[in-house]
Amino acid sequence: MNGKIEIILYLPKNNQEKKEPELLWIKGFQEILKVSLEQLISKEITFKQLDNKSDVIKQMSNSVIIQIIQNDNIDFDSLIQKDLKNNQIVDLNFIQIVCCLLKDNGINIEGKKLFNFYEENIGKPVNLNVNEIQKIKDEIWLKFFDIALEIKNKAIISNKPFESKSKQKSVFLAISSPDQNYNRNIIEREINQLGYTVTSPLNFIQNIQDYKLDILNKIENSLLSIHFIGNNYSPLIKDSGISLIEYQNNLFTELINSKNKENLYRLVFIDPELKPKSEKQKQYIDSFTHNIDELKNTEIIQAPIEVFKSVIFRKLNEINPDLQKKEFIKIEKNEGKSIYLIHNDSDKQVAEEIKSFFHSKNYYFLDIENKLSNIDQIRAHKKNLVDCDSLVVLYLNANKQWLISKISDILKSPGIGRKRKFDAKVIYTKEDMHNEFSSYLKNITIIDQKVSIKEDLQAINEILK
């Protein structure tokens, strides 16, 4: 995967032919995933659809494989995991997508992610019609972003020499009770964006002793151990009566006490609106939070999840001296109002003309340093969307999918922290897009490049005033 990233969409055999809606769903999935990947990866991205398992297995060492299970009529013998040994599965660049309600739990693969695109409330997969992109929910965009991060991380790992786990920048993320899964997903996404590898317990327990050793090994080889306590005393470990949440915390304490690990730290998130659902959970929380012996090298944070995110960043910054808080935004003239100018590299010359014009009008620009890593550029992009006064999207030579991805980012800006309206939102383009895109964003102005750029900039200036 040096020159490009090849993604194989593997469609296991069904007991019936695929219908047109299923084929359209796959097309939509591919197009939206490509948009998400283009925000993270500069390499060429190619897709290939296969429905023969033996063909997929032959190419699994050179490609990222996405297995898509679209309905419960699937032939389970055609699934990738049915023919692979455990050591093959561990090394597989594999992601699994489920679009139906499956009763069979045999589809789970140890250590591999499963992304669910099935909406139980309506009894069918989420709508991925690219012609109705404005209707796609934020949580679905975030799910695609998570898949794109998985693919990016797999591509990076495949191009690096092997490093032992002790040398990797790993963070242990404990399994949470069901009521904390949403917060856990937020934290997992944040850790990935910081450039760390997330390790977690196995998805199922076959042998409790092996399970224990696996968790201890992962905690010991991580920079930080993150745990969650919510309202439920669950899930329970079979035949033990102890919850997995308590068990994971006990193992951290055991590791600290037995090996005197002074450089190993734990952060425990407790829901700020905690209302234990059982007396057993209430007793566990009281015992855990008041037992000094349990809290060595531990910080308990009972605060909103955004506060917890900042605590994680601070703690990682303390533990790992190489992680310094970067200044992502280059402010060229810190007075007047700010503009975030979003543009493709091919439009760089026009972008410089725009900057020069608005500098003279007492505006300053929020920029992204090119020398930053891809992950840091994404974080800078999000911060600029939150901080800027006005937004100008320069769309002259980029493709339409690029523009759609930027519009999606603008739509999602309240979800990443923007608390106020934009003073102005402008798309500067040489195409007539009023009918196609004006409905996506409220109060957006589209300027067609039909006169001289000087006159166009005067028009934009009037809008920004």
N, C-alpha and C positions, 0 to 999 in steps of 0.2 A: 504493500500500500504506500509506496514511496511517492510515485508521481500522481496518483489519484486514489480515491476511495471508492471501491465497488461495493454496492449494497445489493444483496440478493433477497428479494421478496419471495419467500418459499410458501406456497399455497398447498398445504397437504390435501390429499385426495378426499373428496366427499363421496357420500353414497348417492349423490345426485349432481347434475350439472350446475355450474354456477349461473345464477340469474343475473340479469342486467344490473339491478341495484347493487349486487355484491361486486360486480366488476367496476361500477362507477365509484363505489366506496374505496376500492383499492387504488383507483386512479387519483381520487382526492387525497387519500393518505400519502401517496407518493409525492404529489405536488406540494402539499403543505409541509411534509418532512423536508423536502428539498429547500423550501424557503427558510425553514428553521436552521438547517445545516449551513446555509450560505451566510448566516450571521455569525457563525462560529469558525468555519473552516474555509480557508482560501484555496484549497486543492480542488481539482476537478472531481465532481461527484457523478457517478454513473449508477443506474439502477438496472437490474435484470430480474425478470419474473421466471421462476421455475416451479414445476409441479412434480418433479421426479426426485425422490429422496437421494438416490445414489448419485445423481448429478450434483446435488447440493453438498453432499459429504466430500466429494472430490475437491470442491473449491473452498471448503470451510477454513483452510489455513490462510487463504489470501483475501478473504472477503468478510464483511460483516453480514451475518445472516439474520433476517427478521422473519420469524415464523408467524404467519397470520392464521388464526383459527376463527373462521367466520360463522360457523353454526355447529349445533350439536349432532349433526349427521356425519361428523368427521370420522374417517377411518383411523382409529387410534394407532394402528400398526404403521401408519404412514408418517407419524410424528418423528422428528429428528431424534428425540431422546430415547426412542425404543431400541435403537441399534447401537448406541454409543456406550462405552464403558465410562466409569467415573472420571478417570484421568483425562479422557478425551473431552468430556463435558467441561471440566475445569478450564481447559485451554481454549475452548470454543468462543469465538467472537459472536455471541448469540443473544438475541433479544426476542421476546415472545409477546405477541399481541393477541388479545382475546376479545371477540366481538359478540359473545353470546353467553348465556347462563349455562355453565357446565356443572354437572353433578359429579363427574369423575375428577378426583384430585390428583390423578397420576400425571397430569400435565406439568406440575411444578418441577423445576430443576434446581437442585441445590446450588446456591450462590448466583443464580441467574435471575434477572428481573422479569417480571410479568407486568405488562401495562394493560389495564382493563378499559376498553372503549365501549362497554355495554351499559346502557342506561336502563336500570331495572324498572324505573317508574313508568317508562313508555314501552318497555319490552323489546327494544331493538338497539342497534349500534348508534352512537352519536352521529349527527349529520355532518358530513365532511364535504359538502358541496362547495367547491371553490368559487362558484358564481354567487354564493351567499356568504362570503367570508366574514362580513360584518356581523353575522348571526352566530358565529362560532364563539362559544363561551371562553372566558379567560382561563378557566381551569383546564380546558382542552389545549389551548395554546401553551400553557405551562407544561402540560404532559408531553407535547411535541418537543418543547425545549429540553425537558429531561431526557427524552430519547436521543436528541441531538448531542447532548452532553455525554451520554453513554457512548455514542458512536465516536465522538471526538476523543474521549479518553482511551477507547480501544485502539484507535488509530495511532495515538501518541505512544501507547505502551508497545504496540507492534513494531515501532520504529526505534525503540530504545533497547540497549543491552539489558539483560535481566539483572535486577537488583533484588537482594534479599529483602524480606518484609521489614526487617529492622532498619533498613536504610530508606524506606519509603516514607513519605509524609502522610501518615495514616491517622485517621480519627475513628475511634470505636463509637458506633451509634447503636445504643441498646434497643431491643424490641420494646414497643410501648403497648399499653392497653388500648383497646379499640377507640376509646374516646379521645385519645391523644395522637391517633394516626395522622390527622391533618397537620398538627404542629410538628410532628416528626418529619413529615414530607417537606415542610418548609425549611427545617434545619438541614436536612440532607441536601436539598437544592443549594442552600447557602454555602455549605462546606465544599460541595463540588465546585461552585463558582470561585471559591477562594483557592482552588487548585489542589485540594487535598483528596486523598483516596479514602472513601468511606468503607469501613469493614463492619459487619454485623453478624449476629449468630445465624446458624443455619436455619432454613425454613421449617425443618421438621426434626424431631428427635427419634433416632433409631436406638441408640445406646446412650444412656444418660452419662456414663463416664467419658465417652468420646466427645459428647456434647460439651461437657464441662471443660475438658482439655482444650477444645476448639475455642471456647470463649476466653479462657485464661490466656491462651496464646495470642489471640487478637488484641485483648486489652494490653497485654505486656508489650506488644510491638506497635502500640499506638502512642501518639503524643498526648492525646486527651481522650477521656471516656465520658460520653454524654448519655444521661439517663432521664427518663420521664416518669412522673408520678401523677396520675389522674384520679378519676372518681371510682374506677372499677378495680377490684382485686382479681384481675384476669389479664392474659390467659393463664390457666393453671397447667402445671406440669403433671402429666398423667400419673396416677397412682401415688402422688406425693402430697397433694393438698396445698402446695406452695405455689404462689404465682411466679411467672417468669420474671416479672419486674423485680420482685424481692430476691429471687434467685440470682439475677445478674448483679444486683447491688451487693449481695453477700459475697459473690466471687471477687468483685473488686476489693472489698475489705480484706478478704482472705489473701489476695495477692499482695496488697500493701503490707499486711502484718507479717506474712511468712517470708517475704523477700526484701522487706524494708526498702521499698521502691520510693525514694524521696522525690524522684523526678517524674512521677506519674500522678496525674491529676484527674479529678472527676467533677463535672458540672451536673447538677440535678435540677431539672425544670419541674416546678410544681404549678399546676394550673392556678392562676390568680383568683378564679371563681370556683375554688375547690368545694365540692359537695359530695363527700364519700357516699357511695351507693349501698355500702354494707358496713356493719359493725367491725368486721374483720379488716376491711380497708382502713377504717378510721383508726383502729388500734395499731395497724402497721405503720401508718404515717406518724402517729404520735411516738411510737417506739423509735422509728428511724431518725426523726428530726431531733430527738432529745438524747440519743445515745452518743456520747462523745467518742467512744471507741469506734463507732461506725463512720464517723465523719472526718477521719484523717485525710488530708489532701483533698478535701471536698468543699465545694461552694454550693449552697442551695439558693436557687433564684425563684422566688414566687412573684412573678411580674409578667406583664404582657410579652408575647413572643418576640416583638421587635426589640425589647430591652434584652431579652435572652440572646438574641443574635449579636448584639453589640458586646455582651459579656464574652461570648465565644470568641469573637474577633480579638478582644483585648487579651484573653487568656492565651490564645495561639500566638499572639504577638509577643507575649512575655516568655512563652516556652521556646519559641523558635525565633532566634535573633535574625534569621535571614528574611523573615516576613516583617517588612516595615510598612507602615501606613503610607501609601503612595499618594501624591497629589496628582489626580488624574486630569484635572482641568487646568489648562493653561489660559490664564486671563491676561490678555494683552494690554488692556487699559481698564483698570478697575474703577470706572465711574460711568454714570449714565445707566441705561437699561441693557439687559443681556439678550443676545440672540444665539440660539443653537441652530447652526447651519448644517443640515444633513445632506451629504452628497456622496456620489460614487467617485472613485479615483479618476475616471474618464472625464469628469466635469470639474477637475481641480482648477483649471485656468479660469473658468467663469466664477468659481467659488472665490478665488483671490480678488477678482474684480469687485464682487459683491462686498467682500470684507473691506476692501480699500474705500469703497463708497460710504459704507456705514460707519467706519472709523471716523470719518470726517463729520459725521452727524452725531458724534458723542455716544455711540453704542460700543459695547465690547462683546466679544465672541467667546462662547464656551467651546473649546476645542478638545480633541482627543489626540494625545501624543502617539505617533506612529510606532515608537520604539516599545510601547507596552505590549505585553502578551495578549493573545486573543481573549482570554478570560478577563483580563484587566480592562481591555477595550470595551467589552460588554458592560462591565460594571460602570465604566466611565459614561457610556452611552445612557444607561439608566439614570445615573446621577444628573446628567445634563437635562434629561427629560423632566426630572423633578425640579431642578433649580432655575431653569431659564425663564425669562419673561415672555419671549416670543420665539416662534419656531418657523424656520424656513426650510422646506424640502426642495432641493434642486434636482429636477428630474428631466435631464436632457438626453443622455445616452445610455442610462441604465435600462434593464429590462423590467417588464411590468411586475413580475413576481418580487423583484427587489422593492418596488414602490409599495406593493401590498404588504410586505413584511414591515416596512417603516410605518405605514398607516396603522397596522396592528399594534406596533409598539406604542404609538400615540394613544390609541384607544385604551391600552392597558396601563397607562401612566398613573391613574389614580390608585391602582392596585399595588404599585411599587413605591408609593409615598407622596405623590403630588397632591397638595392640599388646596390649590387655588386654580382658577381658570387661566388659560394662556391669554396674554394680551392680544395676540394675533397668531393665526396659523395660516401659512401661505405655502402653496405648491407652485413653483416656477417651472414651467414646462413648455415644450414646443408642440405638444399635442393637444387636441381638443378633448378634454376629459370631463367636462362639467357634468354630463349626464351619468357618466360611469362612476365617478368617485365622490361627487359632492355630497351624496347621501350618506357616505361612510362617517363623516365627521361634521359635527355642528359648527357653524360659524367659521367655516374654512373658506379661504379665498384662493381661486385658481387663476394665475396670471399666465396667459399664453404668450410665448415669445414670437410676437408678430411684428413688433417695431424694434427700434434700436435698444440695446441693453440699457443705455443711459435713461431712456424714457421709461423702460420697465422698472428700473430701480427707483425712479421718482415715484412711480405708482405704488411700489411696495413700501416706500418710505411713508407715504400718506396713510397706508393701512396700519403701519406700526406706530404711528404717532398716538 
